[in-house]
Amino acid sequence: MAYKSLRAFIDALEQAGELIRIKTFVDPVLEIAEITDRVSKTPDRNKALLFENTGTDFPLLINSMGSERRMCIALGVKDLDDVTQDIEDLFKKLTAPKNGILEKLSMLPQLGKFASWMPKVISGRGACQEVVMDNPSLDKIPVLKCWPQDGGRFITLPAIHTKDPTNGIRNIGMYRMQVFDPTMTGMHWHKHKVSARHFNEYKKLGKRMPVAVAIGGDPVYTYSATAPLPENVDEYMLAGFLRKKKVELVRCITQPELEVPADADFIIEGYVDPEEDLIWEGPFGDHTGYYSLPDFYPRFHVTAITHRKDAVYPATIVGIPPQEDAWLGKATERIFLTPIKMTMVPEITDMNMPVEGVFHNLVITTINKEYAGQGQKVMNAMWGAGQMMFNKILVLTDGTTGSGIKIDDYLPLAQYVFNNVNPLTDIYFSQGPMDVLDHSCSKLGFGGKMCIDGTKKTEEEITTPLVPYKVSSQFSKANIMAALPEIAGINETLVRKWDMPVLFVAVRKDRPHHVRELHEQLCAQPGMEGIKMILYVEYTVNADDIADVLWRFCNNLDPKRDHFYSKPSILGLDGTRKTKKLDNFDRPWPNIIVADEATIAAVDKKWNDLGMGKIIFSPSLRYKTQLYGGGATVLDSE
């Protein structure tokens, strides 16, 4: 379904009972983000929010795709798997053998569909250019400051348009933009991104790089800018396929080399000068739930701002999951499952990226297993598949085909996986490119990976018999904690209730090699027979909160560096924070993202005026005890 404007999408959300209009003034600096965080983490109250009084001429829409239902409304489907099925059907038709002329002619309608999805440049101006600001100023737009340690205000849903100067191929990416003054922002493109490569090409040519930023319009534009497409595939072809209607583009006014969606809400035109000094950008409360730390990035200079007469400014916040970005990621998981399994890894049957893994950190994949070593084959293919190269922990299972367990039914799935794992032979460690936002890597953008092969083993793969785990009668949480006082908490639910040979342990680390030494001591305690894996996290983390443990653990672990085995074969994984003093870790370590007390109090005070019913208390309150100091960066002494 194609939305002719962002307001049309807003109307659809309202008709579906998925929108709350807020007429009271709410400050775009910190307050809007705090309200959104409360709503997005309250499942039965989770709605899109339209702030109609922002202190500017423009209302602000946020959390518009922050649930599975709203993501489906954005894409015009009843279920995200409907898109998966559409893509699979198309792949099968295009790749099926064509034996006769009639079969070949039958493909013409399919090829005609391709043509109908391709973007088209139209003449004249679009709705996005109805108003041209006489004196373009970003101060006229309600740009958010989301979190207290953010470096400033950030545009958080920009579809950034660039072109390769050598072949003219367009790329649309989504990179945050820190506002430094009314006509200048940072341009936060990481070195792995296509726009960064375009920037390097312009630098070689000694030319200014034209850039255009589209904000709003059909929500499919926003999604497509986040999609991990191959470099030479136009994002607006994907948008055309998803909305079943081509995207109409118009040329920019001051950067005519670039085209932008005619029905967007805002267009910010400008340039990046490769010869200009970079600017110190950040920190920023990021989707990992931690601050991404400041670094040098290019400067973007605004040459024009245009907008619709009825423009709405869309924004998002990211932070401790779950947030809206989790559902953008879920759409990507479903949409790109078919291309991965039909072009690269045909044995894949399903894929799941749990929210706690914040996209790349944790990926679960089920396969049809037919021969020994197939898990390793899939592992290598997955880590070579586009942005899957950033995956840190890959879990493989044939659970959905071998046992009827659903891939998103995590506890029985994990039980199945661990019953099929020998920690010495079925867990693999490697290293390679990692997300630049991964703070656990000893080197920026390069770190360790781990694959847990939880598929049912063939005769050739079994070295010792695999026996289902049963907790020992000698296992005692109280006795262990009495013997090892540096342990602040142990989750024993998994071993006692689920017969799962895994422990979560919160530890007060206070000396070099502490966790490694503790692991040996713990594994020597009575009742540890049959345990296969122990996950260690900070003492500030509640070991009984599985979601929080996994979120912190996946963020803080470099699997290749931070794993160790006890005798005989219990795997320990150190998911605590790393410091120079205790771990010889040389990079800055970021803090988790928590709202400040003043903002929490201000929102509490105005809640009754928002028209949102009974107060939702700040999620940040439960995380304050997990902070180290008050800054975006944790000091070794904290």
ABEGO torsion letter per residue (X at the ends): XBBABAAAAAAAAAAAGABBBBABBBBABGAAAAAAAAAAABAAABBBBBBABAGBABBBBBGAAABAAAAAAAAGBABAAAAAAAAAAAAAAAABBBABAAAAAAAAAAAAAAAAABBBBBBEBBAAAABBBABBBAAABBBBBABAABAEBBBAABBBBBBBAAAGBBBBBBBBBBBABAABBBBBBBAABAAAAAAAAAAAAGBBBBBBBBBEEBAAAAAAAABBBBAABBAAAAAAAAAGBBBBBBBBAABAABBBBAABABBBBEBBBAABBBBBBOBBBBAAGBBBBBBBBBBBBBABBBBBAABBBBBBBBEBOBBAAAAAAAAAAAAAAAAAAAAABAABABBBBBAAAGGAABBBBBBBBABBGAAAAAAAAAAABEAAAABABBBBBAAAAAAGBBAABAAAAAAAAAAABBAAAABBBBBEBBBAABAABABBGBBBBBBBBABBBBAAABABBBBBBBBBAABBAAAAAAABAABABBBAAAAAAAGBBBBBBBBBBABBGAAAAAAAAAAABBGABGBABBBBBBAABBAABAAAAAAAAAAABBAAAABBBBOAABBBBBABBBBAAAAGBABBBBBBBBBBAAAAAAAAAAAAAAGAEBBBBBAAAAAAAABBEABABBBAAX
